[in-house]
Amino acid sequence: MQVMIERSGTGEGSVCGFRLLRHSAHGQFGVIVMKKFWVLVSLLLALPAAAAELTVSAAASLTESFRVMAAAYEKAHPGTQVHLNLAASGVLLQQIARGAPVDVLASADEITMDRAQEGGLVDPATRHLFASNSLWLVVPLASTAVPAALDELTGDEFRRVAIGHPDSVPAGRYARGALQQAGLWEALQSRAILTQNVRQALNYVTRGEVDAGFVYATDAHTVREHVRLAFQVPVEGGIRYPLAMVAASREPEEARRFISFVRSEQGQAILRSHGFGNP
C-alpha cells in the first residue's frame, strides 16, 4: 500500500487542490491510511493565507501618526503588513511617477495630489481629504529673540531661517506663499536654509543651527520641549491632507480598506492625538 500526494489544481481526481496519485484502501490498514490523508489535507487547508503587503507613501509630517495608524490597521486586519515610505510629498510623487511599487499616497497638500491625478497616477474615485494642519514659525528653545510677525524676520537676529524647499516640500510652499503675500520673500531668500522636508527644518531649529524655522503645528507638537512657538503663519486656503489609491496598486482592495480605516473614527482619533485637525 502506498499513498502519494502532489499539489494540483481543482478538478477531477483532486481534493482541495491536492491529488491522490495511487492508493489501495483494502481493509483496516487502508482505512487508517485514508484517515491520515484527510488529516494532512485538513492541516494544509488550515495554513494561513499569504500575507498581504501594503506600501503607503506618506508625507514626512505624518511620520508618528501613520506609524501608529499602520500598527492599528495591522491589528485590525491580521495577516496584512503595512510598509511606510516617508518623505516630502513632492519626492513621493516623483517616486510613483518613476514606477515605485506604492499602493496608497498621502500628501501634505492638494497641489501634489492634483498633479498625481492629472498624471493618471492615482484613482480619483478613492481620493479623500483626511486631516488638516497649520503652519507655525518656531525658534530654538534657548533663543532670546522670539518674533511676533513675519516682518521681524528681516532683523539682525534672524540670519538663518529654515524653510522646506518650495519645489518639493508643501510646508516650504506654504511658507513662501505667506512671505510673498507679506512682500518679504525677496528680502528673505538670502537667509533661507532650504531643507529636503519639513522634519529637517524642525531638526535644524531644535539643534540651534538656525535662528527660526517654518514647520507644521504637528511637528512642533513632537518636540514641544525643545522649541519655542513664535506665532501661527497665515496660509491662504488652509492646509489640508488628501490621500488616494495609486492607480498601479498591487493590492487595490487592501488599499481601499486602508483609506477607509484612516477616515474611520479610530483613524481620525489617532490623527487628533498627534495634533491634526478635522479634514
Secondary structure per residue as TSV (DSSP state, phi and psi in degrees):
chain	resnum	aa	ss	phi	psi
A	1	M	-	360.0	130.8
A	2	Q	-	-144.6	133.9
A	3	V	-	-118.8	128.4
A	4	M	-	-125.3	138.2
A	5	I	E	-124.5	137.3
A	6	E	E	-135.6	156.9
A	7	R	E	-69.3	137.1
A	8	S	-	-150.5	165.1
A	9	G	-	-77.6	173.5
A	10	T	S	-75.8	151.0
A	11	G	S	149.6	-169.9
A	12	E	T	-63.2	130.9
A	13	G	T	87.3	1.8
A	14	S	E	-116.8	152.5
A	15	V	E	-128.6	108.2
A	16	C	T	53.6	38.7
A	17	G	T	89.1	5.6
A	18	F	E	-125.9	142.3
A	19	R	E	-118.2	132.2
A	20	L	E	-83.8	114.5
A	21	L	-	-79.5	-43.6
A	22	R	-	-153.0	131.4
A	23	H	-	-150.6	158.1
A	24	S	-	-146.3	105.1
A	25	A	-	-106.4	59.8
A	26	H	-	-92.8	129.1
A	27	G	H	75.1	-169.9
A	28	Q	H	-64.1	-36.1
A	29	F	H	-62.6	-40.6
A	30	G	H	-65.7	-37.6
A	31	V	H	-63.8	-42.5
A	32	I	H	-61.7	-43.7
A	33	V	H	-62.9	-43.1
A	34	M	H	-65.8	-35.8
A	35	K	H	-62.0	-42.5
A	36	K	H	-63.5	-37.0
A	37	F	H	-61.3	-46.0
A	38	W	H	-68.5	-32.3
A	39	V	H	-62.9	-42.6
A	40	L	H	-62.3	-44.5
A	41	V	H	-61.4	-42.6
A	42	S	H	-61.4	-41.6
A	43	L	H	-64.9	-40.5
A	44	L	H	-65.3	-39.9
A	45	L	H	-68.3	-25.2
A	46	A	H	-80.5	-11.1
A	47	L	S	-62.7	141.0
A	48	P	-	-65.6	147.2
A	49	A	-	-67.8	157.7
A	50	A	-	-57.3	134.4
A	51	A	-	-66.7	139.5
A	52	A	E	-81.6	139.0
A	53	E	E	-117.7	124.5
A	54	L	E	-116.6	127.3
A	55	T	E	-105.8	121.4
A	56	V	E	-115.4	117.4
A	57	S	E	-93.0	117.6
A	58	A	E	-128.9	147.7
A	59	A	E	-58.3	148.6
A	60	A	G	-56.9	-32.6
A	61	S	G	-69.2	-9.5
A	62	L	G	-95.9	6.3
A	63	T	H	-49.9	-61.9
A	64	E	H	-66.6	-44.4
A	65	S	H	-65.7	-38.7
A	66	F	H	-79.0	-21.2
A	67	R	H	-66.5	-42.7
A	68	V	H	-67.4	-40.7
A	69	M	H	-59.9	-45.2
A	70	A	H	-63.1	-42.9
A	71	A	H	-64.4	-41.1
A	72	A	H	-66.3	-38.0
A	73	Y	H	-67.3	-43.1
A	74	E	H	-62.0	-36.6
A	75	K	H	-67.5	-37.6
A	76	A	H	-76.4	-22.0
A	77	H	S	-130.7	76.2
A	78	P	T	-54.7	140.2
A	79	G	T	96.8	-10.0
A	80	T	E	-105.4	133.5
A	81	Q	E	-111.2	130.8
A	82	V	E	-107.7	121.1
A	83	H	E	-105.2	125.9
A	84	L	E	-98.9	135.2
A	85	N	E	-118.9	109.5
A	86	L	E	-112.3	127.0
A	87	A	E	-168.5	-179.9
A	88	A	-	-63.1	145.3
A	89	S	H	-56.5	-41.3
A	90	G	H	-63.8	-37.3
A	91	V	H	-66.6	-41.8
A	92	L	H	-60.5	-41.1
A	93	L	H	-62.7	-43.5
A	94	Q	H	-61.9	-39.5
A	95	Q	H	-61.9	-44.9
A	96	I	H	-65.6	-40.7
A	97	A	H	-62.2	-27.8
A	98	R	T	-90.5	5.1
A	99	G	T	97.6	13.7
A	100	A	-	-60.3	138.0
A	101	P	-	-75.2	89.3
A	102	V	-	-122.3	145.4
A	103	D	S	-105.7	-35.9
A	104	V	E	-135.0	136.6
A	105	L	E	-113.4	128.1
A	106	A	E	-124.9	109.5
A	107	S	-	-106.7	164.5
A	108	A	S	-93.8	8.2
A	109	D	S	-156.6	159.3
A	110	E	H	-81.5	-23.4
A	111	I	H	-62.0	-45.2
A	112	T	H	-61.2	-43.0
A	113	M	H	-68.2	-35.1
A	114	D	H	-59.3	-44.2
A	115	R	H	-64.0	-40.2
A	116	A	H	-63.6	-41.1
A	117	Q	H	-68.8	-42.6
A	118	E	H	-63.1	-30.5
A	119	G	T	-87.0	3.7
A	120	G	T	71.1	22.3
A	121	L	-	-89.4	-17.1
A	122	V	B	-129.7	159.3
A	123	D	-	-86.5	109.8
A	124	P	G	-60.6	-25.4
A	125	A	G	-67.9	-18.9
A	126	T	G	-102.8	4.5
A	127	R	-	-79.2	130.6
A	128	H	E	-147.4	149.0
A	129	L	E	-80.7	139.2
A	130	F	E	-132.3	-9.5
A	131	A	E	-162.3	164.8
A	132	S	E	-134.1	163.9
A	133	N	E	-150.3	179.5
A	134	S	-	-140.2	156.7
A	135	L	E	-103.3	135.6
A	136	W	E	-130.4	151.7
A	137	L	E	-97.3	129.0
A	138	V	E	-124.8	156.1
A	139	V	E	-129.8	160.9
A	140	P	E	-57.9	151.2
A	141	L	T	-59.4	-35.3
A	142	A	T	-84.0	-0.7
A	143	S	-	-67.3	139.0
A	144	T	S	-97.6	-9.3
A	145	A	-	-108.1	113.4
A	146	V	-	-121.4	104.9
A	147	P	-	-68.5	153.3
A	148	A	S	-109.9	-8.8
A	149	A	S	-155.3	162.1
A	150	L	G	-60.6	-37.7
A	151	D	G	-65.8	-18.3
A	152	E	G	-71.8	-14.0
A	153	L	G	-69.6	-11.0
A	154	T	G	-83.0	-4.0
A	155	G	S	-71.9	164.1
A	156	D	T	-65.8	-19.4
A	157	E	T	-73.3	-13.9
A	158	F	-	-122.9	77.6
A	159	R	S	-85.1	-23.0
A	160	R	-	-132.3	120.8
A	161	V	E	-126.4	118.5
A	162	A	E	-79.2	127.1
A	163	I	E	-139.0	131.1
A	164	G	E	-59.2	143.3
A	165	H	-	-59.3	118.8
A	166	P	T	-60.3	-22.8
A	167	D	T	-75.2	-21.2
A	168	S	T	-135.3	-13.6
A	169	V	-	-112.4	112.9
A	170	P	H	-53.4	-40.7
A	171	A	H	-59.5	-37.6
A	172	G	H	-68.8	-36.1
A	173	R	H	-67.3	-40.2
A	174	Y	H	-63.7	-42.9
A	175	A	H	-64.2	-44.6
A	176	R	H	-60.5	-42.4
A	177	G	H	-60.8	-41.3
A	178	A	H	-67.4	-39.5
A	179	L	H	-69.9	-37.8
A	180	Q	H	-64.2	-42.3
A	181	Q	H	-63.6	-31.6
A	182	A	T	-86.8	-1.1
A	183	G	T	71.6	29.1
A	184	L	-	-116.9	-6.5
A	185	W	H	-59.2	-47.9
A	186	E	H	-61.5	-41.6
A	187	A	H	-68.2	-27.8
A	188	L	H	-100.8	-5.5
A	189	Q	G	-59.0	-37.3
A	190	S	G	-69.5	-17.8
A	191	R	G	-97.5	-9.5
A	192	A	E	-73.3	128.2
A	193	I	E	-103.3	101.7
A	194	L	E	-77.2	134.6
A	195	T	E	-117.6	161.0
A	196	Q	S	-75.3	-23.7
A	197	N	S	-160.8	172.1
A	198	V	H	-67.2	-29.4
A	199	R	H	-68.5	-31.6
A	200	Q	H	-67.3	-39.6
A	201	A	H	-60.8	-42.7
A	202	L	H	-63.2	-42.4
A	203	N	H	-62.8	-39.1
A	204	Y	H	-60.8	-39.1
A	205	V	H	-69.5	-46.7
A	206	T	H	-63.1	-31.1
A	207	R	T	-87.7	-2.3
A	208	G	T	73.6	20.9
A	209	E	S	-84.2	-12.1
A	210	V	S	-132.4	167.3
A	211	D	S	-90.1	-19.5
A	212	A	E	-165.8	165.6
A	213	G	E	-158.8	150.6
A	214	F	E	-96.4	119.3
A	215	V	E	-140.1	168.7
A	216	Y	E	-79.0	157.2
A	217	A	H	-58.3	-38.5
A	218	T	H	-66.9	-32.6
A	219	D	H	-67.5	-47.4
A	220	A	H	-60.3	-32.2
A	221	H	H	-61.4	-33.4
A	222	T	H	-74.4	-21.4
A	223	V	T	-131.7	39.0
A	224	R	T	-61.9	-18.5
A	225	E	T	-84.2	-6.5
A	226	H	T	-119.5	-1.8
A	227	V	E	-136.1	164.4
A	228	R	E	-115.2	130.3
A	229	L	E	-77.8	125.8
A	230	A	E	-90.1	-63.7
A	231	F	E	-165.4	159.4
A	232	Q	E	-80.3	133.7
A	233	V	E	-90.0	127.0
A	234	P	-	-68.0	129.4
A	235	V	-	-122.3	117.8
A	236	E	T	-64.5	126.6
A	237	G	T	86.5	-10.1
A	238	G	-	77.9	177.0
A	239	I	E	-118.5	114.0
A	240	R	E	-127.3	142.5
A	241	Y	E	-105.5	121.4
A	242	P	E	-104.6	158.6
A	243	L	E	-140.4	157.6
A	244	A	E	-160.9	159.5
A	245	M	E	-78.5	135.2
A	246	V	B	-70.5	135.6
A	247	A	T	-58.6	-32.9
A	248	A	T	-93.6	19.7
A	249	S	-	-54.8	137.0
A	250	R	S	-85.0	-14.0
A	251	E	-	-130.3	67.0
A	252	P	H	-60.7	-40.7
A	253	E	H	-65.9	-42.5
A	254	E	H	-67.4	-37.2
A	255	A	H	-62.9	-44.6
A	256	R	H	-63.7	-38.2
A	257	R	H	-66.0	-38.6
A	258	F	H	-66.3	-42.1
A	259	I	H	-60.3	-42.9
A	260	S	H	-63.2	-36.9
A	261	F	H	-65.5	-42.4
A	262	V	H	-60.4	-36.3
A	263	R	H	-85.6	-8.2
A	264	S	S	-73.2	170.4
A	265	E	H	-60.7	-38.8
A	266	Q	H	-64.6	-44.9
A	267	G	H	-64.2	-42.2
A	268	Q	H	-66.2	-33.9
A	269	A	H	-65.4	-38.6
A	270	I	H	-62.6	-44.6
A	271	L	H	-64.2	-42.1
A	272	R	H	-63.1	-36.6
A	273	S	H	-66.8	-16.4
A	274	H	T	-105.5	14.9
A	275	G	T	94.0	0.0
A	276	F	-	-78.3	150.6
A	277	G	B	-97.8	177.6
A	278	N	-	-65.5	150.0
A	279	P	-	-66.8	360.0
